[in-house]
Amino acid sequence: MGYNEALANRIREALARERGVDEIKMLGGLCFMIGGHMALGIVGEELMIRVGPDGYQRALARLHAREMDFTGRSMKGFVFVQPAGFRTKRSLESWVALAATFAKRLPPSRPNHRRLQRA
């Protein structure tokens, strides 16, 4: 599927002052982690924004936002934003700030200590 590299660069710029930002290629796109928590990402040409259950309805009420149905089912706490919803620098920064604020409110993440099973 891939993702929009120009959009990735815009997000990197919007997150430049945030600490603990990591990028991981997943879900056929690119995810931005903050403090070890998934915050936002790019799937194709759309933004994926994690807003949590409390911010879900408010996020859906914004223009160009829709429920995230990546798995065929609605994923509460996540929304997709169409390109028209982040066309300007200000609108993109608004979505990025929403996702970053939610991710930073989560408890500290713990490293994954699962080990591979040997056959």
Beta strands, then each sheet from edge to edge (+ up, - down):
strand 1: 21-26
strand 2: 29-34
strand 3: 37-43
strand 4: 46-50
strand 5: 65-67
strand 6: 78-81
sheet 1: 1+ 2- 3+ 4- 6+ 5-
end
